[in-house]
Amino acid sequence: MNYQNIKVFQAILEHQNISAAAKSLNYTRSTVSEALKQLEEELGVQLIVEVDSVRHDHDGGAVQRLLQNLQKIGTKGRSLC
């Protein structure tokens, strides 16, 4: 699991918009979309749904808990490197 993808996912949740998340990370929109796609494929779940051109986390509380756990894993993984 790529820590960068977790960071991208966190930015998407924070900004509720892929373009805004990309801008905050100084990434292109396509880079952010690809990172989200990779994370969703790894986990086997759709993390973000689009409603009226606004992206929302899928099953809010569960997604927030997942993000917190992924961040913990990423932090521990980085400290091992």
Secondary structure, DSSP 8 states (H G I E B T S, - for coil): --HHHHHHHHHHHHHTSHHHHHHHHT--HHHHHHHHHHHHHHHTS--EEEETTEEEETTHHHHHHHHHHHHHHHHHHHHH-
